[in-house]
Each structure stands twice: as C-alpha cells, then as structure tokens.
Amino acid sequence: MNVMLSPPFKKGLSFVNFSLILVFVFGLVNIEHSLLGISEPLIAITDETIFIFDIIFWIIVCLLTLELVIAYLKIRNTKTFLKKYWLEIILLVLMPIFVGFKILKVSLKIIKQAKIGKTVFKLFQKIKKA
C-alpha cells in the first residue's frame, strides 16, 4: 500500500492542516482586531507577521489540495469523488478568492491615499497661484 494512501498519513496530514488552520484563524483575528471590536491586538502586528500568516494560508491551501488528491487516488472515480467531496472542492476554490478581497482592501487604501495626495497637491498649486 502506498504511504500517502495509508490511514496514519492521512490522519497526520489532517491534524497538521487543522493545527495550521487554528494558527491562521488566531492570526487573522489578531490582524483584523479592529474589525472585530477588539481595541488592540494580542501580539504585535508587523509586516513580517502578516507575511507569515499569508504563507500559512498558502500552506493550508496546498495541504487541502493534497488531501483532495489523496482522496481521489483512493476513490479513482470522478463522479463518486465529486459527490463525496463537492463541498471541500468548492471551499478550496473559494479560499484564494477571499485572499483577493484582502488584496482589494489594500488596493482601496492605496487608491484613497493617492486621492488624498492628489487633493493636497492641487491645494498647494492653488496656494502658489494666489
């Protein structure tokens, strides 16, 4: 029997994935503390912290993909696989889209700052003309 298809490997993979998800949720709550009504983060938020949690997110996506590949290799029937794992497939597809929303949030902040900068620049031009 292939090591990747063995029950201990699959259980270990699920445990690692679950543990990473818990760490990621903690980090997400910490990073987005103000949206949740928490006055200050539990741990200091730096760019490195955010980067680490982004890496954890992509590791989770990879591990979930690996779990689905293992499940498919065990079943080897596309129709049965889709019937049994349709929810996991949809969630796996949607996870990176939610990261896109995070990128959109950052982009909106940049656009807002650019508009403020443009307004300040125009104000200085008007002051110079007067």
C-alpha positions as a Markdown table, in Angstrom:
| # | Residue | x | y | z |
|---|---|---|---|---|
| 1 | Met | 0.0 | 0.0 | 0.0 |
| 2 | Asn | 1.2 | 3.5 | -0.9 |
| 3 | Val | 2.4 | 5.5 | 2.1 |
| 4 | Met | 0.3 | 8.5 | 1.0 |
| 5 | Leu | -2.9 | 6.5 | 1.0 |
| 6 | Ser | -2.3 | 4.9 | 4.4 |
| 7 | Pro | -4.7 | 6.0 | 7.2 |
| 8 | Pro | -1.9 | 7.2 | 9.6 |
| 9 | Phe | -0.5 | 9.5 | 6.9 |
| 10 | Lys | -4.0 | 10.9 | 6.1 |
| 11 | Lys | -4.7 | 11.4 | 9.8 |
| 12 | Gly | -1.4 | 13.1 | 10.3 |
| 13 | Leu | -2.0 | 15.4 | 7.3 |
| 14 | Ser | -5.4 | 16.3 | 8.6 |
| 15 | Phe | -4.0 | 17.0 | 12.0 |
| 16 | Val | -1.3 | 19.3 | 10.6 |
| 17 | Asn | -3.8 | 21.1 | 8.4 |
| 18 | Phe | -6.2 | 21.6 | 11.3 |
| 19 | Ser | -3.4 | 22.9 | 13.5 |
| 20 | Leu | -2.4 | 25.4 | 10.8 |
| 21 | Ile | -6.0 | 26.5 | 10.4 |
| 22 | Leu | -6.2 | 27.2 | 14.1 |
| 23 | Val | -3.0 | 29.2 | 14.0 |
| 24 | Phe | -4.2 | 31.1 | 10.9 |
| 25 | Val | -7.6 | 31.9 | 12.5 |
| 26 | Phe | -5.8 | 33.3 | 15.6 |
| 27 | Gly | -3.6 | 35.4 | 13.3 |
| 28 | Leu | -6.5 | 36.6 | 11.3 |
| 29 | Val | -8.4 | 37.6 | 14.5 |
| 30 | Asn | -5.2 | 39.4 | 15.7 |
| 31 | Ile | -4.6 | 41.2 | 12.4 |
| 32 | Glu | -8.2 | 42.2 | 11.9 |
| 33 | His | -8.8 | 43.0 | 15.6 |
| 34 | Ser | -10.3 | 46.4 | 14.9 |
| 35 | Leu | -13.0 | 44.9 | 12.7 |
| 36 | Leu | -14.0 | 42.6 | 15.4 |
| 37 | Gly | -14.3 | 45.3 | 18.1 |
| 38 | Ile | -11.0 | 44.4 | 19.9 |
| 39 | Ser | -9.2 | 47.5 | 20.9 |
| 40 | Glu | -5.7 | 46.2 | 20.5 |
| 41 | Pro | -4.0 | 43.1 | 19.0 |
| 42 | Leu | -2.9 | 40.2 | 21.2 |
| 43 | Ile | 0.5 | 40.1 | 19.6 |
| 44 | Ala | 2.4 | 42.9 | 17.8 |
| 45 | Ile | 1.4 | 43.2 | 14.1 |
| 46 | Thr | 4.3 | 43.8 | 11.8 |
| 47 | Asp | 4.7 | 43.4 | 8.0 |
| 48 | Glu | 6.6 | 40.2 | 8.8 |
| 49 | Thr | 3.7 | 38.9 | 10.9 |
| 50 | Ile | 1.3 | 39.5 | 8.1 |
| 51 | Phe | 3.7 | 37.9 | 5.6 |
| 52 | Ile | 4.0 | 34.8 | 7.9 |
| 53 | Phe | 0.2 | 34.4 | 8.1 |
| 54 | Asp | 0.0 | 34.8 | 4.3 |
| 55 | Ile | 2.5 | 31.9 | 3.9 |
| 56 | Ile | 0.5 | 29.8 | 6.4 |
| 57 | Phe | -2.6 | 30.5 | 4.3 |
| 58 | Trp | -1.0 | 29.2 | 1.2 |
| 59 | Ile | 0.4 | 26.1 | 3.0 |
| 60 | Ile | -3.1 | 25.3 | 4.2 |
| 61 | Val | -4.4 | 25.6 | 0.6 |
| 62 | Cys | -1.6 | 23.3 | -0.6 |
| 63 | Leu | -2.3 | 20.7 | 2.2 |
| 64 | Leu | -6.0 | 20.8 | 1.5 |
| 65 | Thr | -5.3 | 20.2 | -2.2 |
| 66 | Leu | -3.0 | 17.3 | -1.2 |
| 67 | Glu | -5.8 | 15.8 | 0.9 |
| 68 | Leu | -8.2 | 16.0 | -2.1 |
| 69 | Val | -5.6 | 14.4 | -4.4 |
| 70 | Ile | -5.1 | 11.6 | -1.9 |
| 71 | Ala | -8.9 | 11.1 | -1.6 |
| 72 | Tyr | -9.2 | 11.0 | -5.4 |
| 73 | Leu | -6.4 | 8.5 | -5.7 |
| 74 | Lys | -8.2 | 6.3 | -3.2 |
| 75 | Ile | -11.6 | 6.5 | -5.0 |
| 76 | Arg | -10.4 | 6.7 | -8.6 |
| 77 | Asn | -13.9 | 7.5 | -9.8 |
| 78 | Thr | -14.5 | 11.2 | -10.7 |
| 79 | Lys | -18.3 | 11.0 | -10.3 |
| 80 | Thr | -18.1 | 9.4 | -6.8 |
| 81 | Phe | -15.3 | 11.8 | -5.9 |
| 82 | Leu | -17.3 | 14.8 | -6.8 |
| 83 | Lys | -20.4 | 13.5 | -5.0 |
| 84 | Lys | -18.4 | 12.9 | -1.8 |
| 85 | Tyr | -16.1 | 15.9 | -1.8 |
| 86 | Trp | -18.0 | 18.6 | -3.6 |
| 87 | Leu | -18.1 | 20.9 | -0.5 |
| 88 | Glu | -14.3 | 20.6 | 0.1 |
| 89 | Ile | -13.7 | 21.4 | -3.6 |
| 90 | Ile | -15.9 | 24.5 | -3.6 |
| 91 | Leu | -14.2 | 25.7 | -0.4 |
| 92 | Leu | -10.7 | 25.1 | -1.8 |
| 93 | Val | -11.6 | 27.1 | -4.9 |
| 94 | Leu | -13.1 | 30.0 | -2.9 |
| 95 | Met | -10.2 | 30.3 | -0.4 |
| 96 | Pro | -7.9 | 32.2 | -2.8 |
| 97 | Ile | -10.8 | 34.4 | -3.9 |
| 98 | Phe | -11.1 | 35.6 | -0.3 |
| 99 | Val | -7.4 | 36.5 | -0.3 |
| 100 | Gly | -8.3 | 38.6 | -3.4 |
| 101 | Phe | -10.7 | 40.5 | -1.2 |
| 102 | Lys | -7.8 | 41.2 | 1.2 |
| 103 | Ile | -5.8 | 42.5 | -1.8 |
| 104 | Leu | -8.7 | 44.6 | -2.8 |
| 105 | Lys | -8.9 | 46.1 | 0.7 |
| 106 | Val | -5.2 | 47.1 | 0.5 |
| 107 | Ser | -5.7 | 48.4 | -3.1 |
| 108 | Leu | -8.6 | 50.6 | -1.9 |
| 109 | Lys | -6.4 | 52.0 | 0.9 |
| 110 | Ile | -3.7 | 52.9 | -1.7 |
| 111 | Ile | -6.3 | 54.5 | -4.0 |
| 112 | Lys | -7.7 | 56.5 | -1.1 |
| 113 | Gln | -4.2 | 57.7 | -0.2 |
| 114 | Ala | -3.5 | 58.6 | -3.8 |
| 115 | Lys | -6.7 | 60.7 | -3.9 |
| 116 | Ile | -5.7 | 62.5 | -0.7 |
| 117 | Gly | -2.2 | 63.1 | -2.1 |
| 118 | Lys | -3.8 | 64.5 | -5.3 |
| 119 | Thr | -6.1 | 66.8 | -3.4 |
| 120 | Val | -3.1 | 68.1 | -1.3 |
| 121 | Phe | -1.1 | 68.6 | -4.4 |
| 122 | Lys | -3.9 | 70.6 | -6.0 |
| 123 | Leu | -4.3 | 72.6 | -2.8 |
| 124 | Phe | -0.6 | 73.6 | -2.9 |
| 125 | Gln | -0.9 | 74.6 | -6.5 |
| 126 | Lys | -3.8 | 76.9 | -5.7 |
| 127 | Ile | -1.9 | 78.4 | -2.8 |
| 128 | Lys | 1.1 | 79.1 | -5.0 |
| 129 | Lys | -1.1 | 80.8 | -7.6 |
| 130 | Ala | -2.7 | 83.1 | -5.0 |
